[in-house]
């Protein structure tokens, strides 16, 4: 069957074409892995992996004369080629059935042995729910390890000996937690206990793989349940030991109804999206270093936002997040208490904060603050919720009407100041401009003559 000039198709339909090409040449081929699991769960999926009895060079030969696809040598040494449809952009990893050799680096096998049996190939996979093959033409499943039953029971269970699976690739320990967070499944007892005992092996995993897996867990539907579990706590303490200062540490005040880490996870649950969930996870991390007992008998955390920002930057840098993402998350962490800690609101506050962060970041900050407020005791929620709504309304009014709140909005420039007062370039000019911004925010008319009068008075002091 020719694949030339085919219209754009859903990934599953193009995957079926790849499978058909292989089976027409006498090879067996199946959909495998997460796509099969999600198909059984009736969840949407895009990534489709294919396993086949064809050797890599045979896969090349099958598609070599077909201009509708291109072959990418993704991991040919380990039996994997990528079949890509340039027209649609869909790609499918096609891997020869194999058994893995020793895992000396806790990530990849040193060698692989190609085999002809799909069941043998499935035996090397991490969890039973991922060790199922699907024949798209007979609509039959190959399930030698009881993965379908585990899906029905909502269980994450290792294939074979859990300790062997986790020792082969320690990232599988984090993957177990991630699948629990994504699917809402329980981790089977032997698998869970083995994972907990082997958590220290995660230190052998690269920072990039750790951060990638952690973010997938953090952004999952059941992240709070996963991260409060014993395995979740052990993993967090292993990859981010800074969290030991807030786990199981009570707030000891009248504004919170749970300990600091539990509150953190409540805020995470109230946020959506990668950026906000990262900021929510880190926002109170500095409380463990700033806890003091006040004369009122309650614990206070003065300056915790600055410590939280410092720790967030340290952790995210260590785990190789991008500089851009680190800066945005740290900004949200640093200013979160400036917004949700307010007991009243003025337009001047909104303008002053806008002078430090962009309107887009301010909107994210309000989303984070709303989630934080919802995680407080009921007595505070209504009052603070109203204040946050006022701030958001004010923010949108200021930006929509282009009201001045920064140096770039002033009716005069640094050149105007230097010319009027015969001043040389230097830090003083910037200080005078910021002084004018403060004056405008406080009500001075944003007019050149008025601002020159403000500066004249300042220089006369």
Secondary structure as UniProt FT lines:
FT   TURN            4..5
FT   HELIX           11..24
FT   TURN            25..26
FT   STRAND          29..32
FT   HELIX           34..40
FT   TURN            41..42
FT   STRAND          49..52
FT   HELIX           56..63
FT   TURN            64..65
FT   TURN            67..68
FT   STRAND          70..75
FT   HELIX           76..78
FT   STRAND          80..85
FT   TURN            86..89
FT   STRAND          90..96
FT   STRAND          98..100
FT   TURN            104..105
FT   STRAND          112..114
FT   HELIX           118..122
FT   TURN            123..124
FT   HELIX           128..130
FT   STRAND          133..135
FT   TURN            136..139
FT   STRAND          140..142
FT   TURN            144..145
FT   HELIX           147..153
FT   STRAND          155..156
FT   HELIX           162..168
FT   HELIX           171..183
FT   STRAND          186..187
FT   HELIX           189..197
FT   HELIX           199..204
FT   HELIX           207..218
FT   TURN            221..222
FT   HELIX           223..228
FT   HELIX           230..239
FT   HELIX           241..245
FT   TURN            246..248
FT   TURN            254..255
FT   HELIX           260..269
FT   HELIX           274..282
FT   TURN            283..286
FT   HELIX           287..290
FT   STRAND          292..293
FT   TURN            295..296
FT   STRAND          299..300
FT   TURN            302..303
FT   HELIX           304..318
FT   TURN            319..320
FT   HELIX           323..340
FT   HELIX           347..354
FT   TURN            355..356
FT   HELIX           359..374
FT   HELIX           378..400
FT   TURN            401..402
FT   HELIX           407..409
FT   HELIX           414..421
FT   HELIX           427..441
FT   TURN            442..443
FT   HELIX           448..460
//
